[in-house]
Amino acid sequence: MRVLGVDPGLTRCGFGVVDGAPGRKLTLVGVGVIRTPADLELSRRLLAVERGIEQVLDEVNPDAVAVERVFSQHNVRTVMGTAQAGAIAIACAARRGLPVALHTPSEVKAAVTGHGRADKAQVGLMVQRLLRLDAIPQPADAADALALAICHLWRGDTTARVNAALARVPASKIPRSTSAVRRAQIGG
């Protein structure tokens, strides 16, 4: 399976493409950053991000796209730009009928390093090791995009299967509390 990971941003939108599957070696297909000047009008910056993502999609033909889920920050302006760039990536993938998954930063860190509070240096080092690279991809946005792709390769399919299974179960049969889960496990 080939996954395009997107670390959204207006100034630097990282992308990383990885081939692999759970339990198999990972292979780097491509990595880079789509850049836009901070002084450019917002609509033109978003258009540049869209063109860049479309170009990557044309070149690598992924099976799925993984985008970092926007999380709350103190800087609303940064959050808005990140969310807008992420939405562009989602729309580009949807236009092609590609499945899209959103992964939180802590989910990505846990998948790649084993710890949800790992720092950027730890994530970069593990990406380097997992993909057998000579150096950590730079800038960090590129390494983060590769980490997103790896996370999706290792966790995305499992998450999709669990969600599909839950969708087939009538809502009345899904336990709503920890005590209900315990009762269901012990048969009563």
MARLUM-295440 format. One record per residue (C-alpha): residue number from 1; x, y, z. Coordinates in steps of 0.001 Angstrom, whole numbers, plus 500000, padded with zeros to 6 digits. Each point is the difference from the previous one (the first is absolute). Example, Ala and Ser with C-alpha at 12.3 -4.5 7.8 and 13.67 -1.06 7.14 Angstrom:
# residues 2
  gutor      xx      yy      zz
      1  512300  495500  507800
      2  501370  503440  499340
***
This chain:
# residues 188
  gutor      xx      yy      zz
      1  500000  500000  500000
      2  501231  503499  499168
      3  499075  502831  502375
      4  500454  503732  499572
      5  500456  501702  503368
      6  499286  503738  500198
      7  501196  502233  502837
      8  497842  503037  499155
      9  501173  503563  500192
     10  499789  503169  497944
     11  503661  500966  500103
     12  501289  496418  499874
     13  497700  497099  499124
     14  501996  496809  500437
     15  499316  496903  497938
     16  501422  496509  500209
     17  499180  496873  498037
     18  500697  496523  501340
     19  499354  496499  498665
     20  499454  497235  502542
     21  497726  497883  502114
     22  499920  498869  503629
     23  502859  497567  500606
     24  501803  500877  496749
     25  502889  502302  499192
     26  499086  503583  499273
     27  501244  501699  496842
     28  500373  503738  499458
     29  498366  501079  496734
     30  500314  503769  500329
     31  500212  502846  502471
     32  499965  503771  499887
     33  498368  503254  500976
     34  497601  502262  498138
     35  500923  503586  500909
     36  498027  503225  499687
     37  501186  503535  500810
     38  498477  501447  503164
     39  499326  503335  498281
     40  497879  498432  497237
     41  496214  500393  500141
     42  498310  497081  501816
     43  498000  498836  496982
     44  503164  499818  497882
     45  501850  498106  502736
     46  497201  497429  500211
     47  499996  499664  496232
     48  503770  499399  500049
     49  499559  497295  502663
     50  497273  498386  497888
     51  502181  500021  496876
     52  502880  498482  501942
     53  497869  497227  501469
     54  498416  499260  496618
     55  503477  499737  498468
     56  501106  497554  502706
     57  496818  497945  499534
     58  500635  499877  496233
     59  503608  498895  500483
     60  499603  497341  502703
     61  496447  498670  499556
     62  499385  499051  503664
     63  497421  497496  501246
     64  499088  502205  502988
     65  500716  503411  501505
     66  500731  500661  503679
     67  499704  503572  501276
     68  500945  501301  503424
     69  496891  500822  502017
     70  500092  503636  501083
     71  500250  500421  503735
     72  499371  503031  502152
     73  502844  502455  500402
     74  500207  503387  501638
     75  500709  501690  496668
     76  496632  500041  498179
     77  501606  501344  496814
     78  502330  496980  499818
     79  497130  497592  500661
     80  497893  501589  497250
     81  502784  499772  497414
     82  500735  496410  500958
     83  496310  499063  499823
     84  499596  501703  496619
     85  503027  498217  498514
     86  498771  496698  501454
     87  496587  500538  498428
     88  501666  500588  496627
     89  501822  496652  500293
     90  496767  498237  500974
     91  498101  501555  497080
     92  502735  499054  497509
     93  499896  496381  501178
     94  496181  499908  500028
     95  499866  501357  496442
     96  501948  496883  498946
     97  497919  497627  502115
     98  502922  499207  502313
     99  499338  498992  503601
    100  501106  502667  502473
    101  500935  499454  503637
    102  500684  502602  502667
    103  502544  499157  502684
    104  500767  502067  503107
    105  503579  501029  500728
    106  500112  497783  503108
    107  498646  497022  498022
    108  502746  500486  497393
    109  502702  500350  502649
    110  498802  496865  501790
    111  499913  497994  496759
    112  503495  501025  498921
    113  501878  500290  503302
    114  497877  497995  502423
    115  499309  503111  502086
    116  497254  502581  499360
    117  502037  502826  501535
    118  503155  499531  497947
    119  501673  503176  498762
    120  500697  500920  496369
    121  503584  498774  500211
    122  498882  496534  501157
    123  497383  499801  497237
    124  502567  501049  497376
    125  502537  497458  501239
    126  497458  497160  499913
    127  498852  500993  496499
    128  503654  499901  498923
    129  500483  496546  501523
    130  496711  498505  498799
    131  500616  501133  496426
    132  503741  499204  500160
    133  501015  503533  498985
    134  503460  501556  500264
    135  498628  503082  501767
    136  496859  501302  501657
    137  497747  501602  497355
    138  500057  503796  500166
    139  498188  502174  500798
    140  498049  498420  502868
    141  496761  500401  498007
    142  501310  497427  497494
    143  500940  497535  502752
    144  496599  500527  501646
    145  498233  499254  496699
    146  501946  496737  499670
    147  499064  499147  503603
    148  496329  500557  499082
    149  500304  497607  497053
    150  501699  497379  502198
    151  497356  500406  502701
    152  497258  499447  497458
    153  501701  496957  498512
    154  500301  498431  503439
    155  496728  501157  501582
    156  497659  501306  497327
    157  498845  496683  498586
    158  499305  498627  503461
    159  498047  503109  500982
    160  497954  499792  496797
    161  499139  496340  500657
    162  498949  500728  503596
    163  497826  502923  498863
    164  498430  497870  497251
    165  499254  497231  502512
    166  498441  502489  502426
    167  497862  501410  497194
    168  498502  496531  499441
    169  499015  499594  503664
    170  496669  501512  501078
    171  500604  503002  502267
    172  498014  498325  502783
    173  502627  497205  500149
    174  503045  502286  500396
    175  500996  500368  503686
    176  499824  503629  501115
    177  502020  499811  503221
    178  502970  498192  501526
    179  497699  498005  502280
    180  497879  498945  496978
    181  503168  498827  498248
    182  500983  497967  503090
    183  496521  498456  500193
    184  500150  499091  496293
    185  503444  498421  500462
    186  498908  497788  502895
    187  496715  499096  498386
    188  497485  501775  502007
***
